[in-house]
């Protein structure tokens, strides 16, 4: 793990003073991880990064909300949308909740000190999503 990331993680952990703080941080990390992975999937689906010139007529079109049922209760996340409604996420399929194995995997990778970008790479490779 790089030194800067370790410092940030130490600073975050240093602010956790009770079980409620820990649960809140864990929940927020899971939410942000899933949303980051979904954004990466959208970029792969469209073939261009956000803010870059579109390769075709299909572009990003905001977000919709979805409630995931996790072991810690319900979690609201934002799912990216595209204009042609052809985006079909792999990480959280339409009309389904996140798989328990995936939730456990993301939490384990964070616990081992992996960064968001490393977790994204791992999930993309695991689920066959090829980054641009």
N, C-alpha and C positions, 0 to 999 in steps of 0.2 A: 504494500500500500504506500502511496506517495506521502511525503512528509506533510504537505499542506492539508491533505484529506485527513490525516491522523490528527492534526491540530484542530480542525473543524469538528471532528468526531469527539475529541476530548472535551472541547468547549461545550458541545451539546450534552454530552453525558454528565459533565460537571454541573449542569443546570437541573438535572433530574434529582428531585429530593424525596419523592415518594412514589408509591405504586401507581397512583393516578397519573402523575407526570409521565412515567414510563409507558403506561398504556396509551396515553395520548400521542406520544412520540412514535410509538410502534404503529399505531393506526394511521397517522399522517404519512409516515414513511411508506407504508403499503399503498395508500391512496396515490401518492405522488409517483411511486414506482410504476404502478399500473397505468396511470395517465401518461407518463413519459413513454412507456412501451407502446401504448396506443398511438401516440403522435408519431413515433418511429415507424409503426406499421403503416400509417397514413402516408408518410413520406415515401415509403417503399411502394405503396399502392399507386400513388400518383406519378412517381418517377422524378420528383423535384422537391427541393427544400422549400420550406415556408419563406415567402418573400422573394423567391426566384421566379424567373419566367416560366409559365406553364408550358408543358410539352404538348398538351392537347386541350380540348374544351373543358375537361373535367378539372375542377379546382376545389380547394377547401371551402366549406360552407358552414363554419361555426361548429357548435357542439350540441349534443343532446345529453340529458342526464340519465343515469341508470343506477339502480340500487343493487349493490352486490350483497349477498348474504355470506358473511365470513364467520369464522369461529368466534370472533369478538363482537358479533352483531351486524347490523346493516351498515353499509358504507356507500355514500353517494359519490359517484365519479362522473367525469365528463368524457363522453365518447365523441371523437371527432367525426364530422360528417363531410361528405363530398356532394357536389352539385348533382351528379348523376345517380346518387344513392347506390353506388356499386361497391362501396367499401364494406367488406365483411371481415371484421376483426378476428384474428386467430387467438389472441391472448384472452379475450372475453367474447366468445361467440354471441351473435345475436340471439336473443331469447333464452340465454343461459347465464348462470352465475359463474364466478371464478371457481376453478377446481381447487380443492383443498391442497393438493400436492403443489400447485403453483404458488399458492399463498405461503405454504411452508418453505418452499424453495427461495422465494424472494426474501423472506425474513432471515433464513439461514445465510444467504449471500450477504445481506447487510450486516449480520452479526459477525461474519468473517472479514468485514471491512471492505467489501467490494464497492466500487463507485457505481453511480447510476449508469454511466456509459458501459462499464464492464458487465453489469447485470443485463442491460439491453442487448449487448453482443451475445451473451450467453443464451438468453431467451430466444433471440432471433435465430441463432444457430440451432437450438434445440427444436424449435417449432418450424424450421425450414423457411423462415422469412429472411430473404437475402437483402442486406443493406446496400444502398446505392454507393 
